[in-house]
Amino acid sequence: MDTDLDLPPVGLGTMGLEGDEGAAAVETALRLGYRHLDTAQVYENEATVGAGLAAAVEAGVVAREDVTVATKTWIDRLAPDDVRTSTEASLDRLGLDAVDLLYVHRPRGGYEPAGTLAAFDELVDDGLVGHVGVSNFERDDLDEAIELLDAPLAAHQTEYHPLFQRPALREHAVEHGYRLVAYSPLAGGRVREIEAVRAVAEKHDATPEAVSIAWLSDKEGVVTIPKASSERHLRANLAAADLSLDPEDRERIDGIECEEELFPE
């Protein structure tokens, strides 16, 4: 069940980007070469992301069809009867006729696997959504979603960083041909405190943040969406995917024995 969704190694996470400054950050990101914007209903900034995208399109920085815009349906809007109205509201806030990727944000609240996913399929059929994704699922949830969806599962978004590694979920993504989208790749800024990451960074004359992004984007089937607002950090995160790590570097980070989830249930 391979998907035709093409996601670049590094996209833009937008949680916390708000108002005019947030829209300017989105426009700057697109000017620098970002082509994947990730937001969510619960972030309450879809209008900000939409404004940044609209400004970039109007300025000729990018064509709308060259940008993958993703948003997520929050758990209080996952009941089958609520999915369409909440998606239409998201599209209105984003200023778009269709969103490229729509996620089930968490399999909680009003989530009814058969009914909710059927409602997502209908949105694809009606052209309001390009691809269906899920977020914060475990393997059993993923297997169920793949079985129930008519549309191919395009992406699974999950927390993934050196302190919270998800190899079993990555293997599932590779096996089933969808993308694993790693959020919080910098562990909330804590990558600077991780001895193994710092050692690899010193070896390559790079920052720990760049090493963490490179470590993730180097994994088969994985892309990542670090959040940034300043032009300096936006540039650095985008360039990090070009950092070439040695096998022993990757093994050193893979071998970190720690499990610290930043966003548990």
Backbone torsions as a table, in degrees:
resi	resn	phi	psi	omega
1	MET	NA	62.6	-179.5
2	ASP	-77.1	145.3	-178.9
3	THR	-105.2	153.8	178.4
4	ASP	-92.5	9.9	178.7
5	LEU	-71.5	123.2	-178.0
6	ASP	-108.5	109.7	179.6
7	LEU	-111.9	134.4	178.1
8	PRO	-70.3	162.5	-177.6
9	PRO	-57.4	-36.0	-178.6
10	VAL	-127.8	123.2	173.9
11	GLY	-114.9	-173.8	-177.0
12	LEU	-110.8	116.1	168.4
13	GLY	-80.8	135.8	-171.3
14	THR	-117.7	5.4	179.9
15	MET	-56.6	125.4	-179.5
16	GLY	95.9	-12.2	175.8
17	LEU	-81.2	120.8	-173.8
18	GLU	-138.9	156.4	171.6
19	GLY	62.7	-159.2	-177.0
20	ASP	-62.8	-38.1	179.9
21	GLU	-65.4	-39.7	178.2
22	GLY	-65.5	-42.9	178.7
23	ALA	-63.0	-38.9	178.6
24	ALA	-65.1	-36.7	177.7
25	ALA	-65.0	-41.0	178.1
26	VAL	-63.7	-44.9	178.9
27	GLU	-62.2	-41.9	178.1
28	THR	-62.0	-43.3	179.1
29	ALA	-58.5	-43.6	179.6
30	LEU	-66.2	-36.9	177.5
31	ARG	-64.4	-33.4	-179.4
32	LEU	-79.0	-15.1	177.6
33	GLY	123.2	0.0	174.9
34	TYR	-64.7	140.8	-180.0
35	ARG	-134.9	16.0	178.4
36	HIS	-140.2	115.0	179.9
37	LEU	-112.0	128.1	-177.3
38	ASP	-119.0	124.0	176.9
39	THR	-135.9	-169.6	-179.4
40	ALA	-163.9	153.6	178.0
41	GLN	-57.8	-41.9	-175.0
42	VAL	-71.9	-16.7	176.3
43	TYR	-72.3	-21.1	-178.9
44	GLU	57.9	37.1	178.8
45	ASN	-136.2	20.3	179.1
46	GLU	-59.0	-37.5	179.3
47	ALA	-64.9	-36.3	178.0
48	THR	-64.2	-46.6	179.5
49	VAL	-63.4	-43.3	178.6
50	GLY	-62.0	-39.0	179.5
51	ALA	-66.0	-40.7	178.2
52	GLY	-64.3	-41.3	177.8
53	LEU	-65.2	-45.0	-179.3
54	ALA	-60.7	-40.4	179.7
55	ALA	-64.5	-40.3	179.9
56	ALA	-67.7	-39.9	178.5
57	VAL	-65.9	-44.9	-178.9
58	GLU	-63.1	-33.5	-179.6
59	ALA	-81.5	-2.6	-179.7
60	GLY	78.0	15.0	-179.7
61	VAL	-69.6	-37.3	-174.6
62	VAL	-155.3	153.8	173.2
63	ALA	-91.1	142.2	-178.7
64	ARG	-53.0	-41.3	-174.9
65	GLU	-69.9	-10.1	179.8
66	ASP	-92.9	-0.2	-177.8
67	VAL	-115.3	129.5	172.8
68	THR	-88.9	115.6	178.0
69	VAL	-105.7	124.3	-179.2
70	ALA	-121.0	140.4	170.6
71	THR	-138.0	172.8	-173.4
72	LYS	-132.8	139.5	178.7
73	THR	-87.1	122.5	-175.3
74	TRP	-74.6	161.8	-169.5
75	ILE	-63.5	-23.2	-179.8
76	ASP	-85.4	2.8	179.7
77	ARG	-127.0	20.9	-176.9
78	LEU	-94.9	-7.4	174.1
79	ALA	-58.5	139.6	-174.6
80	PRO	-49.5	-38.1	-178.2
81	ASP	-74.2	-14.1	-176.9
82	ASP	-99.2	-15.6	-171.5
83	VAL	-61.6	-47.4	-176.1
84	ARG	-66.2	-45.7	-177.4
85	THR	-65.2	-38.4	179.8
86	SER	-69.3	-35.1	178.0
87	THR	-68.7	-41.8	177.5
88	GLU	-61.7	-36.6	177.3
89	ALA	-66.8	-39.5	176.7
90	SER	-62.3	-44.5	179.5
91	LEU	-61.4	-38.7	178.7
92	ASP	-63.8	-43.9	179.0
93	ARG	-66.2	-38.6	179.9
94	LEU	-74.9	-19.2	-176.9
95	GLY	73.8	32.1	-175.4
96	LEU	-122.2	154.4	173.7
97	ASP	-82.4	-25.5	-179.5
98	ALA	-153.8	152.2	175.0
99	VAL	-107.7	142.7	-174.3
100	ASP	-74.5	-31.4	-176.0
101	LEU	-146.4	123.6	178.1
102	LEU	-120.1	124.2	-178.7
103	TYR	-102.6	147.9	156.8
104	VAL	-75.9	116.6	-171.0
105	HIS	-67.7	-44.0	174.4
106	ARG	-150.5	146.1	178.0
107	PRO	-80.3	63.8	-176.5
108	ARG	-138.7	-178.4	174.8
109	GLY	61.4	-121.3	-177.4
110	GLY	-83.5	10.0	-177.5
111	TYR	-66.8	118.6	172.6
112	GLU	-120.6	104.9	-169.6
113	PRO	-44.7	-55.1	-176.2
114	ALA	-65.6	-49.1	-175.7
115	GLY	-72.1	-44.1	-179.3
116	THR	-62.8	-46.9	-177.3
117	LEU	-70.1	-31.4	173.8
118	ALA	-63.6	-38.2	177.5
119	ALA	-65.9	-37.8	175.3
120	PHE	-64.6	-42.5	177.4
121	ASP	-58.5	-40.2	179.8
122	GLU	-63.1	-36.8	178.0
123	LEU	-64.8	-37.0	175.3
124	VAL	-65.3	-46.9	-179.3
125	ASP	-59.6	-34.5	-177.0
126	ASP	-89.4	1.4	175.2
127	GLY	81.1	9.8	178.1
128	LEU	-84.5	-20.9	-177.8
129	VAL	-134.0	135.2	179.1
130	GLY	-83.2	-44.4	-176.5
131	HIS	-142.2	153.7	179.6
132	VAL	-105.9	133.9	174.7
133	GLY	-130.6	169.4	174.1
134	VAL	-131.7	162.3	-175.9
135	SER	-141.9	140.5	178.0
136	ASN	60.8	37.6	176.9
137	PHE	-96.2	159.4	169.3
138	GLU	-107.0	176.1	-172.0
139	ARG	-58.8	-42.4	179.8
140	ASP	-62.7	-41.6	177.5
141	ASP	-62.2	-40.4	-179.6
142	LEU	-65.7	-45.0	178.6
143	ASP	-59.1	-42.3	180.0
144	GLU	-64.4	-43.9	-179.5
145	ALA	-62.9	-43.7	179.5
146	ILE	-61.0	-39.1	-179.6
147	GLU	-68.2	-37.0	-173.7
148	LEU	-84.7	-31.2	-175.7
149	LEU	-72.9	140.5	168.0
150	ASP	-80.7	-43.5	176.3
151	ALA	-72.3	148.3	175.7
152	PRO	-65.9	141.4	172.7
153	LEU	-65.9	123.5	-173.0
154	ALA	-95.8	-30.4	-174.5
155	ALA	-160.8	150.8	170.5
156	HIS	-127.1	121.5	179.7
157	GLN	-100.6	129.9	-178.1
158	THR	-148.4	152.4	172.7
159	GLU	-63.3	132.7	-176.2
160	TYR	-158.7	116.7	178.8
161	HIS	-160.1	175.4	-175.0
162	PRO	-58.5	-25.1	179.4
163	LEU	-91.9	-6.8	179.7
164	PHE	-147.8	87.8	-173.2
165	GLN	-97.5	143.0	-174.2
166	ARG	-126.8	58.4	-176.2
167	PRO	-61.0	-35.9	-179.9
168	ALA	-65.7	-36.8	177.8
169	LEU	-71.1	-36.6	176.9
170	ARG	-64.6	-43.2	178.9
171	GLU	-61.8	-38.7	177.9
172	HIS	-62.8	-42.2	180.0
173	ALA	-62.4	-44.9	179.2
174	VAL	-63.1	-44.0	-178.4
175	GLU	-60.5	-37.5	-174.3
176	HIS	-103.3	2.2	170.5
177	GLY	76.3	26.1	173.9
178	TYR	-115.1	169.8	-178.0
179	ARG	-90.9	139.3	170.1
180	LEU	-98.0	120.8	-178.1
181	VAL	-103.2	111.5	-174.9
182	ALA	-89.0	118.1	175.2
183	TYR	-102.5	163.1	-174.1
184	SER	53.6	47.6	-175.9
185	PRO	-66.3	-16.0	-179.2
186	LEU	-99.9	11.2	177.9
187	ALA	52.5	43.8	179.1
188	GLY	61.2	29.8	-179.4
189	GLY	90.2	-3.8	-174.5
190	ARG	-80.8	-6.9	179.3
191	VAL	-59.5	-25.3	178.9
192	ARG	-68.0	-17.9	-177.7
193	GLU	-94.5	-5.1	-173.4
194	ILE	-91.1	117.8	-173.6
195	GLU	-57.7	-44.1	-177.6
196	ALA	-63.3	-41.0	179.7
197	VAL	-68.1	-41.8	179.1
198	ARG	-62.9	-39.3	179.9
199	ALA	-63.9	-42.4	178.1
200	VAL	-65.8	-38.7	179.2
201	ALA	-62.5	-44.3	179.2
202	GLU	-63.0	-38.9	179.8
203	LYS	-60.1	-38.2	-174.9
204	HIS	-101.0	6.0	-177.0
205	ASP	53.5	47.4	-178.3
206	ALA	-127.9	173.7	176.2
207	THR	-89.3	155.5	174.2
208	PRO	-57.6	-35.0	179.3
209	GLU	-63.1	-44.0	179.1
210	ALA	-63.4	-39.9	179.5
211	VAL	-63.3	-43.4	-179.3
212	SER	-63.2	-42.5	178.6
213	ILE	-66.2	-43.2	179.4
214	ALA	-63.8	-41.0	178.9
215	TRP	-59.4	-40.9	179.2
216	LEU	-73.4	-49.9	-173.6
217	SER	-68.5	-16.2	177.3
218	ASP	-78.8	-15.0	-177.7
219	LYS	-79.7	137.1	-180.0
220	GLU	-57.9	130.7	175.2
221	GLY	82.5	-1.2	-174.1
222	VAL	-108.4	135.4	167.0
223	VAL	-126.6	165.4	-176.0
224	THR	-138.3	158.6	-173.1
225	ILE	-134.5	68.1	176.8
226	PRO	-64.6	144.8	175.7
227	LYS	-88.5	140.2	173.5
228	ALA	-156.5	156.3	178.1
229	SER	-127.1	-31.9	-179.6
230	SER	-81.6	151.8	179.8
231	GLU	-61.7	-36.3	-179.1
232	ARG	-62.2	-46.4	-179.4
233	HIS	-71.6	-35.9	177.1
234	LEU	-60.8	-45.0	178.5
235	ARG	-62.6	-45.7	-176.1
236	ALA	-63.4	-42.8	-179.1
237	ASN	-65.8	-40.5	-179.8
238	LEU	-66.3	-39.7	-178.1
239	ALA	-73.4	-20.9	-174.5
240	ALA	-61.5	-29.2	-179.2
241	ALA	-64.3	-18.0	179.9
242	ASP	-88.7	-5.2	177.8
243	LEU	-71.6	126.6	-176.8
244	SER	-98.0	114.7	178.5
245	LEU	-94.7	148.0	176.5
246	ASP	-81.6	157.6	178.3
247	PRO	-53.3	-39.3	-179.6
248	GLU	-68.9	-28.3	175.1
249	ASP	-65.1	-47.3	-178.9
250	ARG	-64.1	-41.2	179.6
251	GLU	-64.4	-36.9	179.8
252	ARG	-62.6	-42.3	179.1
253	ILE	-74.7	-39.8	176.3
254	ASP	-56.2	-31.6	-174.6
255	GLY	-84.4	2.6	178.3
256	ILE	-63.2	123.5	-178.6
257	GLU	-98.4	88.9	-177.4
258	CYS	-160.5	146.2	174.8
259	GLU	-140.6	93.6	-179.7
260	GLU	-122.4	99.6	-178.7
261	GLU	-84.5	126.8	-179.4
262	LEU	-80.0	-31.2	-174.7
263	PHE	-125.6	67.5	178.1
264	PRO	-71.9	171.8	179.2
265	GLU	-59.8	NA	NA
